Amino acid sequence: MIQLGFIGLGGMGIAQARAFAEVQGGKIFGGADVDDGARSNFVKLFPDAEVWEDYRQLLAHPGIDAVVIAVPTGLHQEVASAALAARKPVLLEKPMARTVAECQILNDQSQQYSTVLMVAHCRRFDPYWGAWAKFLRSGEMGEPVLWRHIAAGMGPGRWFMDDKLGGGPLLDGAVHNYDFANWLFGDPESVIASSIELDPHVSAIDTGSTVVRYPSGHQLLLSWSWGTRGCSLHDIIGPKGFIQFGTGDLVPPAEEEGQYNYCCFTDVKGQQTLIKAKTQPNMYANQAEHFLACVRGEATCLSPGIEAIKAVAVAEAVLNAGPDGRACKVRW
C-alpha cells in the first residue's frame, strides 16, 4: 500500500485526493496547507489523515511514500524540488511550472535522484478525448487537421490571474490543449499569437489567441479568455470531415443514457458517425491508478516531466508573442 501525502489542499488537491480514494493500492496518509480552513476541510473528508501547516514536515515524515502537489503554479518548482530531493515520487499538477527554466530544473532533479516525476495532464488519461484522438489517428479524417477551441468565461480569479503565480488562461487553462496536441501531433514548432486586455484589474494576460504549428502540418487554433463571458466552439476539421463535441444530429440509444460521452464525425458527404467513450472510470481515477503503478515500478510514465515541459514551452511562446502579435519559435 502506497501512503500518499497531498501538498496543497484547495480545489485540485481535494479533487486529486478523492480520485486516489476511488482506486486500489494507495492510502491517503496526510496533507499539508498553510490555510487552516483547507486543513480542516481535508480532515473532515479524510478523518484518518494527518495534517501539517508546513509541507516540509509532510516530506520529512517517514510514513509518506509519494506526494501529490497542487499548490499555485508559481510555487510548483520550489515544492516539487523539495519533494524530489526527499526522494519522494511526485504527481505534480499542471502546468508543470511557471517557466521552461523551472521545468528543466525539475527534470534534472528527477534524473539526479532517480525519482518519478509525473505531471497531471489528465487529458492523456481521459477516455472521452482519447476516443476522438483514436478516431483521428485512424485516418478517417485525412490530414492535416486543424483543432479549434474557443472558450470564454470570467475565470477562477485569485492567484490564477496573477502573472507570476498563475499566468492566466493561456498558461493554466490552455495547457491542457497544448499538451494533448503535442501528444497527438508531435513536438511543437512555432506559434503565432495575439493578446488583448479585457480586465485591467489583473496582472496576467486575460485574453488571447494563438495558432500552434507542427512539422507534421497539423495545427491547433486556440482562443481563451478569463476576462469576459462568451460562447464556446470546439471541433476538429480535416479534409475528409470534422469532429464536433456532442451527438450532432444523431440520437444515441436510450439504454446508453448516462453511460457514455459522445463526439460526432461528419464526413464530406454529410454522413454522421458517433464516437463514444464510457463515462467511468474517469480521467482522474485513471491518472491516479497510473501514478501508483509508476511508483511501484510496474509502468512507464505516460505523462513525464520531459513531455510536460513542451506544453509550458508553448505557453511561454504564446505569452511572449501575444502582446506584440508576432510569431515565436517554441523552445525548451
C-alpha positions as a Markdown table, in Angstrom:
| # | Residue | x | y | z |
|---|---|---|---|---|
| 1 | Met | 0.0 | 0.0 | 0.0 |
| 2 | Ile | 1.5 | 3.3 | -1.1 |
| 3 | Gln | 1.0 | 6.0 | 1.5 |
| 4 | Leu | 0.2 | 9.4 | -0.1 |
| 5 | Gly | 0.8 | 12.9 | 1.1 |
| 6 | Phe | -1.0 | 15.8 | -0.5 |
| 7 | Ile | 0.6 | 19.3 | -0.6 |
| 8 | Gly | -2.0 | 22.0 | -1.4 |
| 9 | Leu | -5.5 | 21.2 | -0.2 |
| 10 | Gly | -7.5 | 23.6 | -2.3 |
| 11 | Gly | -9.8 | 22.6 | -5.1 |
| 12 | Met | -7.5 | 20.5 | -7.2 |
| 13 | Gly | -5.8 | 19.0 | -4.1 |
| 14 | Ile | -9.1 | 17.7 | -2.9 |
| 15 | Ala | -10.1 | 16.5 | -6.4 |
| 16 | Gln | -6.9 | 14.5 | -6.6 |
| 17 | Ala | -7.4 | 13.1 | -3.1 |
| 18 | Arg | -10.9 | 12.0 | -4.0 |
| 19 | Ala | -9.6 | 10.3 | -7.1 |
| 20 | Phe | -7.0 | 8.3 | -5.2 |
| 21 | Ala | -9.7 | 7.3 | -2.6 |
| 22 | Glu | -11.6 | 5.6 | -5.5 |
| 23 | Val | -8.7 | 3.3 | -6.7 |
| 24 | Gln | -6.8 | 0.4 | -5.2 |
| 25 | Gly | -3.2 | 0.5 | -4.0 |
| 26 | Gly | -3.0 | 3.9 | -2.3 |
| 27 | Lys | -3.8 | 5.3 | 1.1 |
| 28 | Ile | -4.4 | 8.9 | 1.9 |
| 29 | Phe | -1.9 | 9.4 | 4.7 |
| 30 | Gly | -1.8 | 13.1 | 5.2 |
| 31 | Gly | -1.9 | 16.6 | 3.8 |
| 32 | Ala | -0.2 | 20.0 | 4.1 |
| 33 | Asp | -1.5 | 23.5 | 3.5 |
| 34 | Val | -0.8 | 26.9 | 5.0 |
| 35 | Asp | -4.6 | 27.6 | 5.2 |
| 36 | Asp | -6.3 | 26.5 | 8.4 |
| 37 | Gly | -9.7 | 26.1 | 6.7 |
| 38 | Ala | -8.2 | 23.9 | 3.9 |
| 39 | Arg | -6.6 | 21.6 | 6.5 |
| 40 | Ser | -9.9 | 21.4 | 8.5 |
| 41 | Asn | -11.8 | 20.5 | 5.3 |
| 42 | Phe | -9.3 | 17.8 | 4.4 |
| 43 | Val | -9.6 | 16.2 | 7.8 |
| 44 | Lys | -13.4 | 16.2 | 7.5 |
| 45 | Leu | -13.2 | 14.4 | 4.2 |
| 46 | Phe | -10.4 | 12.0 | 5.3 |
| 47 | Pro | -10.7 | 11.6 | 9.1 |
| 48 | Asp | -7.8 | 9.3 | 9.4 |
| 49 | Ala | -5.3 | 11.6 | 7.7 |
| 50 | Glu | -2.7 | 13.7 | 9.4 |
| 51 | Val | -2.2 | 17.3 | 8.5 |
| 52 | Trp | 0.6 | 19.9 | 8.7 |
| 53 | Glu | 0.9 | 23.6 | 8.0 |
| 54 | Asp | 4.4 | 23.3 | 6.5 |
| 55 | Tyr | 4.8 | 20.9 | 3.6 |
| 56 | Arg | 8.4 | 20.2 | 4.7 |
| 57 | Gln | 7.0 | 18.4 | 7.8 |
| 58 | Leu | 5.0 | 16.2 | 5.5 |
| 59 | Leu | 8.1 | 15.4 | 3.4 |
| 60 | Ala | 10.1 | 14.6 | 6.5 |
| 61 | His | 7.5 | 12.1 | 7.8 |
| 62 | Pro | 8.7 | 8.5 | 7.3 |
| 63 | Gly | 5.2 | 7.3 | 6.6 |
| 64 | Ile | 4.9 | 9.2 | 3.3 |
| 65 | Asp | 5.8 | 7.2 | 0.3 |
| 66 | Ala | 4.8 | 9.5 | -2.5 |
| 67 | Val | 3.3 | 13.0 | -2.9 |
| 68 | Val | 0.7 | 14.8 | -4.9 |
| 69 | Ile | 1.4 | 18.6 | -5.3 |
| 70 | Ala | -1.4 | 21.0 | -6.1 |
| 71 | Val | -0.1 | 24.4 | -5.0 |
| 72 | Pro | -0.2 | 27.6 | -7.1 |
| 73 | Thr | 1.8 | 27.2 | -10.3 |
| 74 | Gly | 4.4 | 29.7 | -9.4 |
| 75 | Leu | 5.3 | 27.5 | -6.4 |
| 76 | His | 5.5 | 24.2 | -8.3 |
| 77 | Gln | 9.2 | 24.2 | -8.8 |
| 78 | Glu | 10.1 | 25.1 | -5.1 |
| 79 | Val | 7.8 | 22.4 | -3.7 |
| 80 | Ala | 8.5 | 19.7 | -6.2 |
| 81 | Ser | 12.2 | 20.3 | -5.9 |
| 82 | Ala | 12.0 | 19.7 | -2.2 |
| 83 | Ala | 9.9 | 16.5 | -2.7 |
| 84 | Leu | 12.4 | 15.1 | -5.3 |
| 85 | Ala | 15.3 | 15.9 | -3.0 |
| 86 | Ala | 13.5 | 13.9 | -0.3 |
| 87 | Arg | 13.3 | 11.0 | -2.8 |
| 88 | Lys | 9.5 | 11.1 | -2.9 |
| 89 | Pro | 7.8 | 10.2 | -6.2 |
| 90 | Val | 5.8 | 13.2 | -7.4 |
| 91 | Leu | 2.5 | 13.7 | -9.1 |
| 92 | Leu | 2.6 | 17.4 | -9.9 |
| 93 | Glu | -0.5 | 19.4 | -11.0 |
| 94 | Lys | -0.3 | 21.0 | -14.4 |
| 95 | Pro | 1.2 | 23.3 | -15.7 |
| 96 | Met | 4.5 | 21.7 | -14.7 |
| 97 | Ala | 5.9 | 25.0 | -13.6 |
| 98 | Arg | 5.6 | 28.7 | -14.4 |
| 99 | Thr | 8.6 | 28.8 | -16.8 |
| 100 | Val | 10.5 | 26.4 | -19.0 |
| 101 | Ala | 13.7 | 27.1 | -16.9 |
| 102 | Glu | 11.9 | 25.9 | -13.8 |
| 103 | Cys | 10.6 | 22.8 | -15.6 |
| 104 | Gln | 14.2 | 21.9 | -16.6 |
| 105 | Ile | 15.3 | 22.2 | -13.0 |
| 106 | Leu | 12.7 | 19.6 | -12.0 |
| 107 | Asn | 13.6 | 17.3 | -14.9 |
| 108 | Asp | 17.3 | 17.5 | -14.0 |
| 109 | Gln | 16.5 | 16.7 | -10.3 |
| 110 | Ser | 14.2 | 13.8 | -11.3 |
| 111 | Gln | 17.1 | 12.3 | -13.2 |
| 112 | Gln | 19.6 | 13.1 | -10.5 |
| 113 | Tyr | 17.6 | 11.5 | -7.7 |
| 114 | Ser | 16.2 | 8.7 | -10.0 |
| 115 | Thr | 12.7 | 9.6 | -8.8 |
| 116 | Val | 9.4 | 9.6 | -10.6 |
| 117 | Leu | 8.2 | 13.0 | -11.8 |
| 118 | Met | 4.7 | 12.7 | -13.3 |
| 119 | Val | 2.7 | 15.8 | -14.4 |
| 120 | Ala | -1.1 | 15.7 | -14.0 |
| 121 | His | -2.0 | 16.2 | -17.6 |
| 122 | Cys | -5.3 | 14.4 | -17.0 |
| 123 | Arg | -6.5 | 14.6 | -20.6 |
| 124 | Arg | -3.9 | 11.9 | -21.5 |
| 125 | Phe | -6.0 | 9.6 | -19.3 |
| 126 | Asp | -9.4 | 10.9 | -20.5 |
| 127 | Pro | -11.5 | 8.2 | -22.3 |
| 128 | Tyr | -13.5 | 10.9 | -24.0 |
| 129 | Trp | -10.7 | 12.9 | -25.5 |
| 130 | Gly | -8.9 | 9.6 | -26.1 |
| 131 | Ala | -11.8 | 8.3 | -28.2 |
| 132 | Trp | -11.7 | 11.2 | -30.7 |
| 133 | Ala | -7.9 | 11.1 | -30.7 |
| 134 | Lys | -8.1 | 7.4 | -31.7 |
| 135 | Phe | -10.6 | 8.2 | -34.4 |
| 136 | Leu | -8.3 | 11.0 | -35.7 |
| 137 | Arg | -5.3 | 8.7 | -35.8 |
| 138 | Ser | -7.3 | 6.1 | -37.8 |
| 139 | Gly | -7.0 | 8.3 | -40.8 |
| 140 | Glu | -10.8 | 8.6 | -41.3 |
| 141 | Met | -10.4 | 12.4 | -41.3 |
| 142 | Gly | -7.4 | 12.6 | -43.6 |
| 143 | Glu | -4.6 | 15.0 | -42.8 |
| 144 | Pro | -3.5 | 17.6 | -41.9 |
| 145 | Val | -6.1 | 18.6 | -39.3 |
| 146 | Leu | -7.0 | 21.8 | -37.6 |
| 147 | Trp | -8.1 | 21.5 | -33.9 |
| 148 | Arg | -10.1 | 24.6 | -32.9 |
| 149 | His | -11.0 | 25.5 | -29.3 |
| 150 | Ile | -12.5 | 28.8 | -28.4 |
| 151 | Ala | -13.6 | 29.4 | -24.8 |
| 152 | Ala | -14.5 | 32.5 | -22.7 |
| 153 | Gly | -15.6 | 32.9 | -19.1 |
| 154 | Met | -15.0 | 35.0 | -16.0 |
| 155 | Gly | -12.3 | 32.7 | -14.9 |
| 156 | Pro | -11.3 | 31.3 | -11.5 |
| 157 | Gly | -9.8 | 34.6 | -10.2 |
| 158 | Arg | -7.5 | 34.6 | -7.2 |
| 159 | Trp | -3.9 | 33.5 | -7.9 |
| 160 | Phe | -4.8 | 32.1 | -11.3 |
| 161 | Met | -4.8 | 35.7 | -12.7 |
| 162 | Asp | -1.6 | 36.7 | -11.0 |
| 163 | Asp | 1.1 | 36.7 | -13.7 |
| 164 | Lys | 3.8 | 35.2 | -11.5 |
| 165 | Leu | 1.7 | 32.8 | -9.6 |
| 166 | Gly | -0.8 | 31.6 | -12.2 |
| 167 | Gly | 0.0 | 33.0 | -15.6 |
| 168 | Gly | -3.7 | 33.3 | -16.7 |
| 169 | Pro | -5.8 | 31.2 | -19.1 |
| 170 | Leu | -3.1 | 31.0 | -21.9 |
| 171 | Leu | -1.0 | 29.0 | -19.4 |
| 172 | Asp | -3.1 | 27.5 | -16.7 |
| 173 | Gly | -6.2 | 26.7 | -18.8 |
| 174 | Ala | -4.9 | 26.2 | -22.4 |
| 175 | Val | -2.1 | 24.0 | -21.2 |
| 176 | His | -4.5 | 21.0 | -21.5 |
| 177 | Asn | -4.8 | 21.7 | -25.2 |
| 178 | Tyr | -1.1 | 22.3 | -25.7 |
| 179 | Asp | -0.1 | 19.0 | -24.1 |
| 180 | Phe | -2.8 | 17.0 | -25.8 |
| 181 | Ala | -1.9 | 18.5 | -29.2 |
| 182 | Asn | 1.8 | 17.7 | -28.5 |
| 183 | Trp | 0.8 | 14.1 | -27.7 |
| 184 | Leu | -1.3 | 13.9 | -30.9 |
| 185 | Phe | 0.9 | 15.8 | -33.4 |
| 186 | Gly | 4.4 | 15.6 | -32.1 |
| 187 | Asp | 6.9 | 18.3 | -31.0 |
| 188 | Pro | 5.5 | 21.8 | -31.4 |
| 189 | Glu | 7.4 | 24.1 | -33.8 |
| 190 | Ser | 6.1 | 27.7 | -33.5 |
| 191 | Val | 3.2 | 29.9 | -32.5 |
| 192 | Ile | 1.5 | 33.0 | -33.9 |
| 193 | Ala | -0.2 | 34.8 | -31.0 |
| 194 | Ser | -2.0 | 38.0 | -30.1 |
| 195 | Ser | -3.4 | 39.1 | -26.8 |
| 196 | Ile | -5.8 | 41.7 | -25.6 |
| 197 | Glu | -6.6 | 43.2 | -22.2 |
| 198 | Leu | -10.3 | 42.9 | -21.2 |
| 199 | Asp | -9.8 | 43.0 | -17.4 |
| 200 | Pro | -7.5 | 45.9 | -16.3 |
| 201 | His | -7.5 | 44.6 | -12.7 |
| 202 | Val | -5.3 | 41.6 | -13.1 |
| 203 | Ser | -1.6 | 41.2 | -13.9 |
| 204 | Ala | -1.8 | 38.1 | -16.1 |
| 205 | Ile | -2.9 | 38.2 | -19.8 |
| 206 | Asp | -6.6 | 37.5 | -19.5 |
| 207 | Thr | -7.5 | 37.0 | -23.2 |
| 208 | Gly | -5.5 | 35.8 | -26.2 |
| 209 | Ser | -5.5 | 33.8 | -29.4 |
| 210 | Thr | -2.8 | 31.6 | -31.0 |
| 211 | Val | -2.1 | 29.1 | -33.7 |
| 212 | Val | 0.4 | 26.4 | -32.7 |
| 213 | Arg | 2.1 | 24.8 | -35.7 |
| 214 | Tyr | 3.6 | 21.4 | -36.0 |
| 215 | Pro | 6.2 | 20.0 | -38.5 |
| 216 | Ser | 3.6 | 17.4 | -39.5 |
| 217 | Gly | 1.3 | 20.1 | -40.9 |
| 218 | His | -1.3 | 19.8 | -38.1 |
| 219 | Gln | -2.3 | 23.0 | -36.3 |
| 220 | Leu | -4.0 | 23.9 | -33.0 |
| 221 | Leu | -6.1 | 27.1 | -33.1 |
| 222 | Leu | -6.9 | 28.4 | -29.6 |
| 223 | Ser | -8.6 | 31.4 | -28.2 |
| 224 | Trp | -9.1 | 31.6 | -24.4 |
| 225 | Ser | -10.4 | 34.4 | -22.2 |
| 226 | Trp | -10.9 | 34.6 | -18.4 |
| 227 | Gly | -11.8 | 38.3 | -18.8 |
| 228 | Thr | -15.4 | 38.2 | -20.0 |
| 229 | Arg | -18.3 | 35.9 | -20.7 |
| 230 | Gly | -18.7 | 34.4 | -24.1 |
| 231 | Cys | -19.6 | 31.3 | -26.1 |
| 232 | Ser | -17.5 | 28.3 | -26.9 |
| 233 | Leu | -16.5 | 26.4 | -30.0 |
| 234 | His | -14.7 | 23.0 | -30.0 |
| 235 | Asp | -14.1 | 20.9 | -33.1 |
| 236 | Ile | -11.5 | 19.2 | -35.2 |
| 237 | Ile | -11.6 | 19.7 | -39.0 |
| 238 | Gly | -9.8 | 17.7 | -41.7 |
| 239 | Pro | -10.0 | 17.2 | -45.5 |
| 240 | Lys | -12.4 | 14.2 | -45.1 |
| 241 | Gly | -14.8 | 15.7 | -42.5 |
| 242 | Phe | -15.0 | 17.1 | -39.0 |
| 243 | Ile | -15.5 | 16.0 | -35.4 |
| 244 | Gln | -17.8 | 18.0 | -33.1 |
| 245 | Phe | -18.3 | 17.5 | -29.4 |
| 246 | Gly | -21.8 | 16.1 | -28.7 |
| 247 | Thr | -24.1 | 13.9 | -30.7 |
| 248 | Gly | -24.6 | 16.1 | -33.8 |
| 249 | Asp | -27.9 | 15.2 | -35.4 |
| 250 | Leu | -27.8 | 11.7 | -34.1 |
| 251 | Val | -29.8 | 10.2 | -31.2 |
| 252 | Pro | -27.9 | 7.6 | -29.1 |
| 253 | Pro | -29.8 | 4.5 | -27.9 |
| 254 | Ala | -31.9 | 5.1 | -24.8 |
| 255 | Glu | -30.2 | 2.3 | -23.0 |
| 256 | Glu | -26.8 | 4.1 | -23.2 |
| 257 | Glu | -28.1 | 7.2 | -21.4 |
| 258 | Gly | -25.6 | 8.4 | -18.7 |
| 259 | Gln | -23.1 | 5.7 | -19.6 |
| 260 | Tyr | -21.2 | 7.4 | -22.5 |
| 261 | Asn | -19.8 | 10.7 | -23.6 |
| 262 | Tyr | -20.1 | 11.4 | -27.4 |
| 263 | Cys | -18.5 | 13.1 | -30.3 |
| 264 | Cys | -19.9 | 13.1 | -33.8 |
| 265 | Phe | -17.9 | 12.7 | -37.0 |
| 266 | Thr | -19.5 | 14.2 | -40.1 |
| 267 | Asp | -17.8 | 13.3 | -43.4 |
| 268 | Val | -17.8 | 15.4 | -46.6 |
| 269 | Lys | -21.0 | 13.8 | -47.8 |
| 270 | Gly | -22.8 | 14.7 | -44.5 |
| 271 | Gln | -22.9 | 11.1 | -43.2 |
| 272 | Gln | -22.6 | 11.2 | -39.4 |
| 273 | Thr | -21.0 | 8.6 | -37.1 |
| 274 | Leu | -21.0 | 8.7 | -33.3 |
| 275 | Ile | -17.7 | 8.3 | -31.4 |
| 276 | Lys | -18.4 | 7.2 | -27.8 |
| 277 | Ala | -16.5 | 6.7 | -24.6 |
| 278 | Lys | -17.6 | 5.3 | -21.3 |
| 279 | Thr | -18.1 | 7.9 | -18.5 |
| 280 | Gln | -16.4 | 5.7 | -15.9 |
| 281 | Pro | -13.8 | 5.3 | -14.8 |
| 282 | Asn | -13.0 | 9.0 | -15.3 |
| 283 | Met | -9.7 | 10.5 | -16.2 |
| 284 | Tyr | -8.7 | 11.4 | -12.6 |
| 285 | Ala | -9.2 | 7.8 | -11.5 |
| 286 | Asn | -7.2 | 6.5 | -14.5 |
| 287 | Gln | -4.5 | 9.0 | -13.8 |
| 288 | Ala | -4.3 | 8.0 | -10.1 |
| 289 | Glu | -4.0 | 4.3 | -11.0 |
| 290 | His | -1.2 | 5.1 | -13.4 |
| 291 | Phe | 0.7 | 7.1 | -10.9 |
| 292 | Leu | 0.5 | 4.3 | -8.4 |
| 293 | Ala | 1.7 | 1.8 | -11.0 |
| 294 | Cys | 4.6 | 4.1 | -11.8 |
| 295 | Val | 5.6 | 4.3 | -8.2 |
| 296 | Arg | 5.5 | 0.6 | -7.9 |
| 297 | Gly | 7.8 | 0.3 | -11.0 |
| 298 | Glu | 5.1 | -1.5 | -12.9 |
| 299 | Ala | 4.5 | 1.1 | -15.7 |
| 300 | Thr | 6.4 | 3.6 | -17.8 |
| 301 | Cys | 5.1 | 7.1 | -17.1 |
| 302 | Leu | 2.8 | 8.4 | -19.8 |
| 303 | Ser | 3.0 | 12.0 | -18.6 |
| 304 | Pro | 6.6 | 12.6 | -17.6 |
| 305 | Gly | 8.2 | 15.9 | -17.0 |
| 306 | Ile | 10.3 | 15.5 | -20.2 |
| 307 | Glu | 7.0 | 15.7 | -22.1 |
| 308 | Ala | 5.1 | 18.2 | -19.9 |
| 309 | Ile | 7.9 | 20.8 | -20.4 |
| 310 | Lys | 6.9 | 21.1 | -24.0 |
| 311 | Ala | 3.4 | 22.3 | -23.1 |
| 312 | Val | 4.9 | 25.0 | -20.8 |
| 313 | Ala | 7.2 | 25.9 | -23.7 |
| 314 | Val | 4.2 | 26.5 | -26.0 |
| 315 | Ala | 2.6 | 28.6 | -23.3 |
| 316 | Glu | 5.8 | 30.6 | -22.8 |
| 317 | Ala | 6.0 | 31.3 | -26.5 |
| 318 | Val | 2.3 | 32.4 | -26.6 |
| 319 | Leu | 2.7 | 34.7 | -23.7 |
| 320 | Asn | 5.9 | 36.2 | -25.1 |
| 321 | Ala | 4.4 | 36.7 | -28.6 |
| 322 | Gly | 0.9 | 37.8 | -27.6 |
| 323 | Pro | 1.5 | 41.5 | -26.6 |
| 324 | Asp | 3.2 | 42.3 | -29.9 |
| 325 | Gly | 1.1 | 40.0 | -32.1 |
| 326 | Arg | 4.0 | 38.1 | -33.6 |
| 327 | Ala | 5.4 | 34.7 | -34.4 |
| 328 | Cys | 7.7 | 32.9 | -32.0 |
| 329 | Lys | 9.6 | 29.6 | -32.0 |
| 330 | Val | 8.8 | 27.1 | -29.3 |
| 331 | Arg | 11.9 | 26.3 | -27.3 |
| 332 | Trp | 12.7 | 24.0 | -24.3 |
